[in-house]
Amino acid sequence: MKQKDFKQKRSKAVLSKMIGLFLIGAGFCAGAHAQVTIGSDESPAKGALLDVKQQNSLTEGGTTSTKGILFPRVELSALKSLSPLVSSPSQADNLTHKGIVVYNISNNFKEGLYSWDGDEWVYAQNDTQAWGTTGNAGTNPATNYVGTSDDKALSIRTNNQERIQVGTDGTTYLKQARGTDGLSPTETVSQLVRHNATGELLSLVTGHNSKSFNYIRYEIECSPTYGYQDWIADFDTKINTSDFTVVVVGSSFQSQTPDYGLVITSSSSTYPNPRGSFAASTVRAFQNGNTWRLEADYIGATSADSKAGTWTIDCLVINNSVVKTVDITNGNYPGNPAKFKLTSNTGAATAAPAGLYD
């Protein structure tokens, strides 16, 4: 009986140890898959899967440690590659490693913490040199700039639509954008010019007109009073001379009676008044006061039907922002350096106008 009792007691002791070991193992496995605290045996914060701390804070949000986390230092090779973390990474590798954080120490790009977003490494630290949305103070234009430091173009957007792009070769592209007023893009976009001396970029506008060249056609009927059937002496276009330059680029004259044309007055009985078509003697734009005027005439001729004819005069009106007035100062006429006096039917200026070149 004693031997039997001893065996039973021994069996119970072994069973108890086995149950204890099982419970310890089960508890360990359960703990391995739950929230974990590293640095102390304190409970982790409720929402933390991993809580690194030495102690619980005495007050909410207080200090829990006097030590920090040392991230692995890695020499990243390229922003678009997981290497050297993963050799020849696949697309699946790129996705499964989203969120991994390392400290870059290579010279390929800026040193510091980077996180992988599934496509590239993103600089994870606050850059004190970044441009703020409310402006920056203490900047130096010699070293601080907005742009790219690699061989990539700079894109400026609004509403996620590219409006301006500066290429890597310095070429600037102004993208066409429709205005909110319902007008066509060409009516809402101004031309830009560069100031040669300062490099300043300016909107080309004169007299509320943003076009460099404007084409205007005038149809002017002459006055029959005093026999001026073909003569325009001084037609005021009301175009300001300080804003624009007017150049006549074409003209034609039409009498009221079809096919009558013009007649040259003659007092000779042998050669009566010839009639037909010939070139006008004078068609020009000139300045009078502060506006541009038009003049047109067939000197020594008049309409063959003795009625007032109609001139059609085509003008190019040029924005003075792109016009340079050059004074000629190398003439050879006594008392007037802008005039030239020829000694034969040929001649030459002493030099090109001095102000023609900047």
Secondary structure by P-SEA (a helix, b strand, c coil): caaaaaaaaaaaaaaaaaaaaaaaaaaaaaaaacccccccccccccccccccccccccccccccccbbbbccccccccccccccccccccaaaaaaacbbbbbbccccccccbbbbcccccccccccccccccccccccccccccccccccbbbbbbccccccbbbccccccccccccccccccccccbbbbbbccccccccccccccccccbbbbbbbbbbbccccccccccccccccccccbbbbbcccccccccccccbbbbbccccccccbbbbbbccccccccccbbbbbbbccccccccccbbbbbbbbbbbccccbbbbbbccccccccccbbbbcccccccccccccccc
